[in-house]
């Protein structure tokens, strides 16, 4: 599952995919929670651009299985 969903004017970001605690704090400061207890946050793209949010730092969790 992807950690970022692009909805043209805003982004939906899964905070559980963000490894850096400072980035999670920035998401909490500039975003709006979608539901209580949910890791998803909605962020306006213009606001994210003002804060120069580093989206490539959101890592996809990959699980490797030893063969």
PDB file with SEQRES, HELIX, SHEET and CRYST1 records, atoms N, CA, C and O in Angstrom:
SEQRES   1 A   67  UNK UNK UNK UNK UNK UNK UNK UNK UNK UNK UNK UNK UNK          
SEQRES   2 A   67  UNK UNK UNK UNK UNK UNK UNK UNK UNK UNK UNK UNK UNK          
SEQRES   3 A   67  UNK UNK UNK UNK UNK UNK UNK UNK UNK UNK UNK UNK UNK          
SEQRES   4 A   67  UNK UNK UNK UNK UNK UNK UNK UNK UNK UNK UNK UNK UNK          
SEQRES   5 A   67  UNK UNK UNK UNK UNK UNK UNK UNK UNK UNK UNK UNK UNK          
SEQRES   6 A   67  UNK UNK                                                      
HELIX    1 AA1 UNK A   15  UNK A   17  5                                   3    
HELIX    2 AA2 UNK A   21  UNK A   30  1                                  10    
HELIX    3 AA3 UNK A   45  UNK A   50  1                                   6    
HELIX    4 AA4 UNK A   55  UNK A   57  5                                   3    
SHEET    1 AA1 4 UNK A   4  UNK A   6  0                                        
SHEET    2 AA1 4 UNK A  10  UNK A  14 -1                                        
SHEET    3 AA1 4 UNK A  40  UNK A  44 -1                                        
SHEET    4 AA1 4 UNK A  32  UNK A  33 -1                                        
CRYST1    1.000    1.000    1.000  90.00  90.00  90.00 P 1           1          
ATOM      1  N   UNK A   1       0.839  -1.170   0.000  1.00  0.00           N  
ATOM      2  CA  UNK A   1       0.000   0.000   0.000  1.00  0.00           C  
ATOM      3  C   UNK A   1       0.885   1.233   0.000  1.00  0.00           C  
ATOM      4  O   UNK A   1       1.908   1.265   0.684  1.00  0.00           O  
ATOM      5  N   UNK A   2       0.505   2.233  -0.750  1.00  0.00           N  
ATOM      6  CA  UNK A   2       1.302   3.451  -0.848  1.00  0.00           C  
ATOM      7  C   UNK A   2       1.089   4.327   0.386  1.00  0.00           C  
ATOM      8  O   UNK A   2       0.028   4.306   1.009  1.00  0.00           O  
ATOM      9  N   UNK A   3       2.130   5.102   0.722  1.00  0.00           N  
ATOM     10  CA  UNK A   3       2.082   5.979   1.881  1.00  0.00           C  
ATOM     11  C   UNK A   3       1.534   7.356   1.572  1.00  0.00           C  
ATOM     12  O   UNK A   3       1.200   8.109   2.487  1.00  0.00           O  
ATOM     13  N   UNK A   4       1.433   7.707   0.260  1.00  0.00           N  
ATOM     14  CA  UNK A   4       0.932   9.020  -0.141  1.00  0.00           C  
ATOM     15  C   UNK A   4      -0.096   8.837  -1.249  1.00  0.00           C  
ATOM     16  O   UNK A   4       0.140   8.111  -2.214  1.00  0.00           O  
ATOM     17  N   UNK A   5      -1.231   9.497  -1.104  1.00  0.00           N  
ATOM     18  CA  UNK A   5      -2.267   9.493  -2.138  1.00  0.00           C  
ATOM     19  C   UNK A   5      -2.449  10.930  -2.597  1.00  0.00           C  
ATOM     20  O   UNK A   5      -2.707  11.817  -1.783  1.00  0.00           O  
ATOM     21  N   UNK A   6      -2.314  11.164  -3.901  1.00  0.00           N  
ATOM     22  CA  UNK A   6      -2.416  12.501  -4.472  1.00  0.00           C  
ATOM     23  C   UNK A   6      -3.853  12.759  -4.918  1.00  0.00           C  
ATOM     24  O   UNK A   6      -4.394  12.030  -5.749  1.00  0.00           O  
ATOM     25  N   UNK A   7      -4.471  13.812  -4.354  1.00  0.00           N  
ATOM     26  CA  UNK A   7      -5.844  14.170  -4.719  1.00  0.00           C  
ATOM     27  C   UNK A   7      -5.903  15.546  -5.384  1.00  0.00           C  
ATOM     28  O   UNK A   7      -6.852  16.298  -5.159  1.00  0.00           O  
ATOM     29  N   UNK A   8      -4.915  15.878  -6.190  1.00  0.00           N  
ATOM     30  CA  UNK A   8      -4.780  17.146  -6.904  1.00  0.00           C  
ATOM     31  C   UNK A   8      -4.526  18.326  -5.971  1.00  0.00           C  
ATOM     32  O   UNK A   8      -3.421  18.867  -5.990  1.00  0.00           O  
ATOM     33  N   UNK A   9      -5.481  18.751  -5.163  1.00  0.00           N  
ATOM     34  CA  UNK A   9      -5.279  19.925  -4.316  1.00  0.00           C  
ATOM     35  C   UNK A   9      -4.684  19.595  -2.955  1.00  0.00           C  
ATOM     36  O   UNK A   9      -4.155  20.472  -2.271  1.00  0.00           O  
ATOM     37  N   UNK A  10      -4.773  18.337  -2.568  1.00  0.00           N  
ATOM     38  CA  UNK A  10      -4.198  17.939  -1.287  1.00  0.00           C  
ATOM     39  C   UNK A  10      -3.620  16.532  -1.368  1.00  0.00           C  
ATOM     40  O   UNK A  10      -3.876  15.785  -2.313  1.00  0.00           O  
ATOM     41  N   UNK A  11      -2.846  16.198  -0.367  1.00  0.00           N  
ATOM     42  CA  UNK A  11      -2.229  14.885  -0.276  1.00  0.00           C  
ATOM     43  C   UNK A  11      -2.747  14.179   0.960  1.00  0.00           C  
ATOM     44  O   UNK A  11      -2.939  14.801   2.004  1.00  0.00           O  
ATOM     45  N   UNK A  12      -2.972  12.894   0.845  1.00  0.00           N  
ATOM     46  CA  UNK A  12      -3.322  12.062   1.990  1.00  0.00           C  
ATOM     47  C   UNK A  12      -2.074  11.239   2.303  1.00  0.00           C  
ATOM     48  O   UNK A  12      -1.598  10.479   1.459  1.00  0.00           O  
ATOM     49  N   UNK A  13      -1.549  11.391   3.514  1.00  0.00           N  
ATOM     50  CA  UNK A  13      -0.289  10.759   3.890  1.00  0.00           C  
ATOM     51  C   UNK A  13      -0.522   9.792   5.045  1.00  0.00           C  
ATOM     52  O   UNK A  13      -1.224  10.114   6.003  1.00  0.00           O  
ATOM     53  N   UNK A  14       0.069   8.613   4.947  1.00  0.00           N  
ATOM     54  CA  UNK A  14       0.017   7.609   6.007  1.00  0.00           C  
ATOM     55  C   UNK A  14       1.201   7.845   6.940  1.00  0.00           C  
ATOM     56  O   UNK A  14       2.344   7.571   6.575  1.00  0.00           O  
ATOM     57  N   UNK A  15       0.935   8.349   8.134  1.00  0.00           N  
ATOM     58  CA  UNK A  15       1.997   8.671   9.093  1.00  0.00           C  
ATOM     59  C   UNK A  15       2.743   7.437   9.566  1.00  0.00           C  
ATOM     60  O   UNK A  15       3.882   7.547  10.022  1.00  0.00           O  
ATOM     61  N   UNK A  16       2.136   6.274   9.472  1.00  0.00           N  
ATOM     62  CA  UNK A  16       2.827   5.063   9.902  1.00  0.00           C  
ATOM     63  C   UNK A  16       3.971   4.700   8.950  1.00  0.00           C  
ATOM     64  O   UNK A  16       4.827   3.889   9.303  1.00  0.00           O  
ATOM     65  N   UNK A  17       3.997   5.282   7.758  1.00  0.00           N  
ATOM     66  CA  UNK A  17       5.066   5.054   6.792  1.00  0.00           C  
ATOM     67  C   UNK A  17       6.241   6.008   6.996  1.00  0.00           C  
ATOM     68  O   UNK A  17       7.288   5.845   6.370  1.00  0.00           O  
ATOM     69  N   UNK A  18       6.072   7.001   7.868  1.00  0.00           N  
ATOM     70  CA  UNK A  18       7.112   8.002   8.103  1.00  0.00           C  
ATOM     71  C   UNK A  18       7.990   7.534   9.254  1.00  0.00           C  
ATOM     72  O   UNK A  18       7.517   7.373  10.379  1.00  0.00           O  
ATOM     73  N   UNK A  19       9.270   7.317   8.968  1.00  0.00           N  
ATOM     74  CA  UNK A  19      10.195   6.807   9.988  1.00  0.00           C  
ATOM     75  C   UNK A  19      10.742   7.910  10.881  1.00  0.00           C  
ATOM     76  O   UNK A  19      11.022   7.672  12.056  1.00  0.00           O  
ATOM     77  N   UNK A  20      10.895   9.106  10.342  1.00  0.00           N  
ATOM     78  CA  UNK A  20      11.493  10.211  11.078  1.00  0.00           C  
ATOM     79  C   UNK A  20      10.453  10.862  11.997  1.00  0.00           C  
ATOM     80  O   UNK A  20       9.407  11.294  11.514  1.00  0.00           O  
ATOM     81  N   UNK A  21      10.712  10.944  13.310  1.00  0.00           N  
ATOM     82  CA  UNK A  21       9.728  11.531  14.226  1.00  0.00           C  
ATOM     83  C   UNK A  21       9.498  13.021  13.986  1.00  0.00           C  
ATOM     84  O   UNK A  21       8.411  13.528  14.263  1.00  0.00           O  
ATOM     85  N   UNK A  22      10.508  13.732  13.473  1.00  0.00           N  
ATOM     86  CA  UNK A  22      10.338  15.155  13.190  1.00  0.00           C  
ATOM     87  C   UNK A  22       9.405  15.381  12.010  1.00  0.00           C  
ATOM     88  O   UNK A  22       8.649  16.352  11.992  1.00  0.00           O  
ATOM     89  N   UNK A  23       9.455  14.490  11.023  1.00  0.00           N  
ATOM     90  CA  UNK A  23       8.531  14.584   9.901  1.00  0.00           C  
ATOM     91  C   UNK A  23       7.102  14.266  10.337  1.00  0.00           C  
ATOM     92  O   UNK A  23       6.150  14.891   9.871  1.00  0.00           O  
ATOM     93  N   UNK A  24       6.959  13.284  11.240  1.00  0.00           N  
ATOM     94  CA  UNK A  24       5.615  12.984  11.775  1.00  0.00           C  
ATOM     95  C   UNK A  24       5.069  14.183  12.534  1.00  0.00           C  
ATOM     96  O   UNK A  24       3.875  14.476  12.455  1.00  0.00           O  
ATOM     97  N   UNK A  25       5.932  14.882  13.270  1.00  0.00           N  
ATOM     98  CA  UNK A  25       5.514  16.079  14.005  1.00  0.00           C  
ATOM     99  C   UNK A  25       5.086  17.176  13.037  1.00  0.00           C  
ATOM    100  O   UNK A  25       4.094  17.862  13.280  1.00  0.00           O  
ATOM    101  N   UNK A  26       5.827  17.347  11.942  1.00  0.00           N  
ATOM    102  CA  UNK A  26       5.458  18.330  10.924  1.00  0.00           C  
ATOM    103  C   UNK A  26       4.121  17.981  10.288  1.00  0.00           C  
ATOM    104  O   UNK A  26       3.298  18.862  10.040  1.00  0.00           O  
ATOM    105  N   UNK A  27       3.902  16.697  10.023  1.00  0.00           N  
ATOM    106  CA  UNK A  27       2.613  16.263   9.480  1.00  0.00           C  
ATOM    107  C   UNK A  27       1.473  16.588  10.433  1.00  0.00           C  
ATOM    108  O   UNK A  27       0.411  17.041  10.005  1.00  0.00           O  
ATOM    109  N   UNK A  28       1.687  16.359  11.714  1.00  0.00           N  
ATOM    110  CA  UNK A  28       0.651  16.644  12.714  1.00  0.00           C  
ATOM    111  C   UNK A  28       0.379  18.142  12.807  1.00  0.00           C  
ATOM    112  O   UNK A  28      -0.750  18.554  13.069  1.00  0.00           O  
ATOM    113  N   UNK A  29       1.418  18.959  12.592  1.00  0.00           N  
ATOM    114  CA  UNK A  29       1.264  20.407  12.716  1.00  0.00           C  
ATOM    115  C   UNK A  29       0.524  21.016  11.530  1.00  0.00           C  
ATOM    116  O   UNK A  29      -0.320  21.892  11.718  1.00  0.00           O  
ATOM    117  N   UNK A  30       0.827  20.568  10.310  1.00  0.00           N  
ATOM    118  CA  UNK A  30       0.242  21.215   9.133  1.00  0.00           C  
ATOM    119  C   UNK A  30      -0.909  20.422   8.524  1.00  0.00           C  
ATOM    120  O   UNK A  30      -1.579  20.918   7.618  1.00  0.00           O  
ATOM    121  N   UNK A  31      -1.151  19.216   8.995  1.00  0.00           N  
ATOM    122  CA  UNK A  31      -2.197  18.381   8.407  1.00  0.00           C  
ATOM    123  C   UNK A  31      -3.435  18.278   9.280  1.00  0.00           C  
ATOM    124  O   UNK A  31      -3.470  18.765  10.410  1.00  0.00           O  
ATOM    125  N   UNK A  32      -4.445  17.634   8.724  1.00  0.00           N  
ATOM    126  CA  UNK A  32      -5.689  17.374   9.450  1.00  0.00           C  
ATOM    127  C   UNK A  32      -5.910  15.868   9.491  1.00  0.00           C  
ATOM    128  O   UNK A  32      -5.873  15.200   8.458  1.00  0.00           O  
ATOM    129  N   UNK A  33      -6.141  15.333  10.700  1.00  0.00           N  
ATOM    130  CA  UNK A  33      -6.419  13.894  10.822  1.00  0.00           C  
ATOM    131  C   UNK A  33      -7.740  13.567  10.140  1.00  0.00           C  
ATOM    132  O   UNK A  33      -8.709  14.321  10.234  1.00  0.00           O  
ATOM    133  N   UNK A  34      -7.762  12.436   9.456  1.00  0.00           N  
ATOM    134  CA  UNK A  34      -8.986  12.035   8.768  1.00  0.00           C  
ATOM    135  C   UNK A  34      -9.988  11.401   9.717  1.00  0.00           C  
ATOM    136  O   UNK A  34     -11.193  11.618   9.590  1.00  0.00           O  
ATOM    137  N   UNK A  35      -9.496  10.623  10.664  1.00  0.00           N  
ATOM    138  CA  UNK A  35     -10.368   9.978  11.647  1.00  0.00           C  
ATOM    139  C   UNK A  35      -9.553   9.708  12.906  1.00  0.00           C  
ATOM    140  O   UNK A  35      -8.339   9.519  12.837  1.00  0.00           O  
ATOM    141  N   UNK A  36     -10.209   9.692  14.027  1.00  0.00           N  
ATOM    142  CA  UNK A  36      -9.529   9.426  15.299  1.00  0.00           C  
ATOM    143  C   UNK A  36      -8.938   8.021  15.287  1.00  0.00           C  
ATOM    144  O   UNK A  36      -9.632   7.051  14.983  1.00  0.00           O  
ATOM    145  N   UNK A  37      -7.663   7.918  15.618  1.00  0.00           N  
ATOM    146  CA  UNK A  37      -6.996   6.635  15.648  1.00  0.00           C  
ATOM    147  C   UNK A  37      -6.450   6.181  14.303  1.00  0.00           C  
ATOM    148  O   UNK A  37      -5.818   5.129  14.216  1.00  0.00           O  
ATOM    149  N   UNK A  38      -6.685   6.955  13.260  1.00  0.00           N  
ATOM    150  CA  UNK A  38      -6.205   6.610  11.928  1.00  0.00           C  
ATOM    151  C   UNK A  38      -4.842   7.263  11.686  1.00  0.00           C  
ATOM    152  O   UNK A  38      -4.622   8.393  12.122  1.00  0.00           O  
ATOM    153  N   UNK A  39      -3.923   6.574  10.999  1.00  0.00           N  
ATOM    154  CA  UNK A  39      -2.622   7.176  10.711  1.00  0.00           C  
ATOM    155  C   UNK A  39      -2.650   8.125   9.510  1.00  0.00           C  
ATOM    156  O   UNK A  39      -1.634   8.749   9.203  1.00  0.00           O  
ATOM    157  N   UNK A  40      -3.785   8.245   8.827  1.00  0.00           N  
ATOM    158  CA  UNK A  40      -3.883   9.065   7.621  1.00  0.00           C  
ATOM    159  C   UNK A  40      -4.127  10.526   7.969  1.00  0.00           C  
ATOM    160  O   UNK A  40      -4.951  10.848   8.824  1.00  0.00           O  
ATOM    161  N   UNK A  41      -3.383  11.417   7.276  1.00  0.00           N  
ATOM    162  CA  UNK A  41      -3.471  12.865   7.489  1.00  0.00           C  
ATOM    163  C   UNK A  41      -3.629  13.532   6.133  1.00  0.00           C  
ATOM    164  O   UNK A  41      -2.958  13.153   5.173  1.00  0.00           O  
ATOM    165  N   UNK A  42      -4.517  14.531   6.045  1.00  0.00           N  
ATOM    166  CA  UNK A  42      -4.707  15.298   4.816  1.00  0.00           C  
ATOM    167  C   UNK A  42      -3.879  16.584   4.901  1.00  0.00           C  
ATOM    168  O   UNK A  42      -3.939  17.310   5.893  1.00  0.00           O  
ATOM    169  N   UNK A  43      -3.106  16.852   3.840  1.00  0.00           N  
ATOM    170  CA  UNK A  43      -2.245  18.030   3.796  1.00  0.00           C  
ATOM    171  C   UNK A  43      -2.516  18.792   2.506  1.00  0.00           C  
ATOM    172  O   UNK A  43      -2.524  18.213   1.419  1.00  0.00           O  
ATOM    173  N   UNK A  44      -2.738  20.091   2.637  1.00  0.00           N  
ATOM    174  CA  UNK A  44      -2.886  20.960   1.480  1.00  0.00           C  
ATOM    175  C   UNK A  44      -1.539  21.052   0.773  1.00  0.00           C  
ATOM    176  O   UNK A  44      -0.512  21.238   1.426  1.00  0.00           O  
ATOM    177  N   UNK A  45      -1.531  20.923  -0.560  1.00  0.00           N  
ATOM    178  CA  UNK A  45      -0.272  20.926  -1.304  1.00  0.00           C  
ATOM    179  C   UNK A  45       0.450  22.269  -1.200  1.00  0.00           C  
ATOM    180  O   UNK A  45       1.679  22.300  -1.140  1.00  0.00           O  
ATOM    181  N   UNK A  46      -0.285  23.369  -1.177  1.00  0.00           N  
ATOM    182  CA  UNK A  46       0.355  24.689  -1.078  1.00  0.00           C  
ATOM    183  C   UNK A  46       1.043  24.857   0.266  1.00  0.00           C  
ATOM    184  O   UNK A  46       2.139  25.413   0.339  1.00  0.00           O  
ATOM    185  N   UNK A  47       0.414  24.387   1.318  1.00  0.00           N  
ATOM    186  CA  UNK A  47       1.010  24.462   2.649  1.00  0.00           C  
ATOM    187  C   UNK A  47       2.248  23.566   2.719  1.00  0.00           C  
ATOM    188  O   UNK A  47       3.271  23.963   3.277  1.00  0.00           O  
ATOM    189  N   UNK A  48       2.158  22.375   2.161  1.00  0.00           N  
ATOM    190  CA  UNK A  48       3.304  21.455   2.154  1.00  0.00           C  
ATOM    191  C   UNK A  48       4.471  22.054   1.378  1.00  0.00           C  
ATOM    192  O   UNK A  48       5.625  21.873   1.764  1.00  0.00           O  
ATOM    193  N   UNK A  49       4.182  22.771   0.282  1.00  0.00           N  
ATOM    194  CA  UNK A  49       5.244  23.393  -0.506  1.00  0.00           C  
ATOM    195  C   UNK A  49       5.905  24.530   0.274  1.00  0.00           C  
ATOM    196  O   UNK A  49       7.113  24.732   0.156  1.00  0.00           O  
ATOM    197  N   UNK A  50       5.134  25.271   1.067  1.00  0.00           N  
ATOM    198  CA  UNK A  50       5.700  26.354   1.873  1.00  0.00           C  
ATOM    199  C   UNK A  50       6.681  25.826   2.905  1.00  0.00           C  
ATOM    200  O   UNK A  50       7.689  26.472   3.194  1.00  0.00           O  
ATOM    201  N   UNK A  51       6.394  24.659   3.461  1.00  0.00           N  
ATOM    202  CA  UNK A  51       7.270  24.061   4.456  1.00  0.00           C  
ATOM    203  C   UNK A  51       8.336  23.166   3.824  1.00  0.00           C  
ATOM    204  O   UNK A  51       9.139  22.560   4.534  1.00  0.00           O  
ATOM    205  N   UNK A  52       8.346  23.084   2.493  1.00  0.00           N  
ATOM    206  CA  UNK A  52       9.299  22.245   1.750  1.00  0.00           C  
ATOM    207  C   UNK A  52       9.311  20.828   2.307  1.00  0.00           C  
ATOM    208  O   UNK A  52      10.368  20.285   2.628  1.00  0.00           O  
ATOM    209  N   UNK A  53       8.131  20.238   2.419  1.00  0.00           N  
ATOM    210  CA  UNK A  53       7.999  18.899   2.982  1.00  0.00           C  
ATOM    211  C   UNK A  53       8.755  17.899   2.128  1.00  0.00           C  
ATOM    212  O   UNK A  53       8.498  17.807   0.927  1.00  0.00           O  
ATOM    213  N   UNK A  54       9.682  17.143   2.713  1.00  0.00           N  
ATOM    214  CA  UNK A  54      10.510  16.187   1.951  1.00  0.00           C  
ATOM    215  C   UNK A  54       9.813  14.844   1.743  1.00  0.00           C  
ATOM    216  O   UNK A  54      10.074  13.900   2.488  1.00  0.00           O  
ATOM    217  N   UNK A  55       8.942  14.741   0.757  1.00  0.00           N  
ATOM    218  CA  UNK A  55       8.174  13.522   0.526  1.00  0.00           C  
ATOM    219  C   UNK A  55       9.026  12.301   0.206  1.00  0.00           C  
ATOM    220  O   UNK A  55       8.617  11.193   0.553  1.00  0.00           O  
ATOM    221  N   UNK A  56      10.192  12.434  -0.438  1.00  0.00           N  
ATOM    222  CA  UNK A  56      10.991  11.212  -0.680  1.00  0.00           C  
ATOM    223  C   UNK A  56      11.486  10.527   0.597  1.00  0.00           C  
ATOM    224  O   UNK A  56      11.885   9.363   0.545  1.00  0.00           O  
ATOM    225  N   UNK A  57      11.471  11.214   1.732  1.00  0.00           N  
ATOM    226  CA  UNK A  57      11.941  10.596   2.967  1.00  0.00           C  
ATOM    227  C   UNK A  57      10.924   9.641   3.573  1.00  0.00           C  
ATOM    228  O   UNK A  57      11.232   8.933   4.531  1.00  0.00           O  
ATOM    229  N   UNK A  58       9.719   9.615   3.025  1.00  0.00           N  
ATOM    230  CA  UNK A  58       8.724   8.659   3.492  1.00  0.00           C  
ATOM    231  C   UNK A  58       9.071   7.314   2.868  1.00  0.00           C  
ATOM    232  O   UNK A  58       9.031   7.147   1.649  1.00  0.00           O  
ATOM    233  N   UNK A  59       9.405   6.378   3.713  1.00  0.00           N  
ATOM    234  CA  UNK A  59       9.890   5.089   3.222  1.00  0.00           C  
ATOM    235  C   UNK A  59       8.745   4.089   3.125  1.00  0.00           C  
ATOM    236  O   UNK A  59       7.861   4.039   3.980  1.00  0.00           O  
ATOM    237  N   UNK A  60       8.789   3.306   2.072  1.00  0.00           N  
ATOM    238  CA  UNK A  60       7.854   2.189   1.958  1.00  0.00           C  
ATOM    239  C   UNK A  60       8.402   1.038   2.760  1.00  0.00           C  
ATOM    240  O   UNK A  60       9.583   0.708   2.652  1.00  0.00           O  
ATOM    241  N   UNK A  61       7.565   0.426   3.557  1.00  0.00           N  
ATOM    242  CA  UNK A  61       7.998  -0.725   4.342  1.00  0.00           C  
ATOM    243  C   UNK A  61       7.986  -1.945   3.435  1.00  0.00           C  
ATOM    244  O   UNK A  61       6.955  -2.311   2.870  1.00  0.00           O  
ATOM    245  N   UNK A  62       9.132  -2.557   3.309  1.00  0.00           N  
ATOM    246  CA  UNK A  62       9.226  -3.762   2.480  1.00  0.00           C  
ATOM    247  C   UNK A  62       9.613  -4.924   3.372  1.00  0.00           C  
ATOM    248  O   UNK A  62      10.508  -4.814   4.210  1.00  0.00           O  
ATOM    249  N   UNK A  63       8.943  -6.010   3.184  1.00  0.00           N  
ATOM    250  CA  UNK A  63       9.239  -7.209   3.954  1.00  0.00           C  
ATOM    251  C   UNK A  63       9.901  -8.226   3.010  1.00  0.00           C  
ATOM    252  O   UNK A  63       9.365  -8.557   1.952  1.00  0.00           O  
ATOM    253  N   UNK A  64      11.037  -8.693   3.410  1.00  0.00           N  
ATOM    254  CA  UNK A  64      11.757  -9.664   2.613  1.00  0.00           C  
ATOM    255  C   UNK A  64      11.625 -11.036   3.273  1.00  0.00           C  
ATOM    256  O   UNK A  64      11.757 -11.174   4.489  1.00  0.00           O  
ATOM    257  N   UNK A  65      11.369 -12.020   2.463  1.00  0.00           N  
ATOM    258  CA  UNK A  65      11.223 -13.392   2.961  1.00  0.00           C  
ATOM    259  C   UNK A  65      12.432 -14.186   2.498  1.00  0.00           C  
ATOM    260  O   UNK A  65      12.738 -14.218   1.306  1.00  0.00           O  
ATOM    261  N   UNK A  66      13.111 -14.818   3.422  1.00  0.00           N  
ATOM    262  CA  UNK A  66      14.264 -15.647   3.067  1.00  0.00           C  
ATOM    263  C   UNK A  66      13.784 -16.920   2.389  1.00  0.00           C  
ATOM    264  O   UNK A  66      12.871 -17.598   2.862  1.00  0.00           O  
ATOM    265  N   UNK A  67      14.415 -17.219   1.284  1.00  0.00           N  
ATOM    266  CA  UNK A  67      14.007 -18.415   0.534  1.00  0.00           C  
ATOM    267  C   UNK A  67      14.786 -19.625   0.989  1.00  0.00           C  
ATOM    268  O   UNK A  67      14.580 -20.723   0.472  1.00  0.00           O  
TER     269      UNK A  67                                                      
END                                                                             
